[in-house]
Amino acid sequence: MATGDRAVAGGATGRAGGGHPTQGEYLAFYWPLALMGMATLIGRQFQNGTLSRYPNASRELATFAYAASTFELFAAALGFLPQMINVLGRSRAARRVCLRFTLLVCVLLSLPVAFMAFTPGGGALVARVFSIGGARLAAVVLYLRWLCPLVLIGGLRHHYTGLLVQARRTGVVTVLNVTDLATTAAVLVAGFHAGWRPVRTLATARLTASVLVLALTYGAHKTRYDPALSASGERITYRQAWSFFWPVALTSIMFALSRPILYSFVSRAPGSEPHVAALRVAFDFALIFHMPVNSLRHLFATFGTEDLAGVRRFMVRLLLGVVGLMALVACTPLNTFVLRDLLGVEGEVLVMARDAVRILCLVPLVVAVRNYYHGLALVSRRTVSMGVGSLCRNGLIYLAAWAAYAQGALDHLWAAMILVFGFTAETAGVVLARYAGARRRRSGGGR
């Protein structure tokens, strides 16, 4: 049994000694999930590093940025499925409803990806959004054709991952994600040295790793999930699942849309290719420090109703460490070592990516406050405030990017700062929407 599983396995059916979990037990539960997020993001760094070694690297990075941000717009709608399954799937009947709901949503989300990948009208839409054409448009469309099956594969992975987290088998989840990372890296290296074209190399790596890890995740669920967790008689309806899901799906979609909005404005300026490439590298690098803060939402979903104050204390301590580490890397020669020596980013793309990363150090601070209120929304099963906040973020990003572009000032630095402004607006929106909802419920006699 993995370390994280050993420390908290008894918690799946209740604490033998009673009382709240300790900060050490929270850490034992949390660190495998943080590593899970890190493994995912390190995989992105491998992808960027592989593209950086092809001829005309900035062009390849920019092309993949367009394709990945388009695909992730729809795949991201499933990002909160693990938390949804964890919160709602507390009985055998509820788990069946959640699985059917997952399958239905995945099929529906695959349709727009297939439209853009396999129809002339979809290709024309991509061309218009990103102001691209010719060989670059053809490469983006080809990426989307390869990536289309990953919506369903990813949704099923999220479903069974949520059940493993509910059972507090977080160590198993980490092993699975490290397997994903290792498989992705192996196929990327093999494809590059075999002389494959960039699209084939990256798409084959993502498909191979995703199919393998889905099979392993399902197997782990069958052997590691505690049947006692299904003993509850709670029933949920598809309407309840939808009421929980649509705001969190909107939140994830709006997050995935944040970067395409910025890319679409940045790419309109002459000579934009290096700027888009630098932003792709900087955003993915900054997510390494963003994702550990996001992983706290699993902690809220699992322990929030049991010990909210203890989870809050753990969040503050974690945030101090994450922000300190990010500032150390971003503001010292370590950033050059990581971006140039490890990822192979060079020239003006390296300089611009390094500058953008320094600005993005502000993101974890803002996101931590947002995630606290996300956690409250998840455990109370009142998630509408999350969707409202995400709309505030993207509305501000769009307006600010439009204004900066109209003034001829939108470069990699302004794009990074606009992203920080966007998360700040989202946090304010979540807080205000939550308190407005609480006031309405009190005035109406609700809880």
Beta strands, then each sheet from edge to edge (+ up, - down):
end
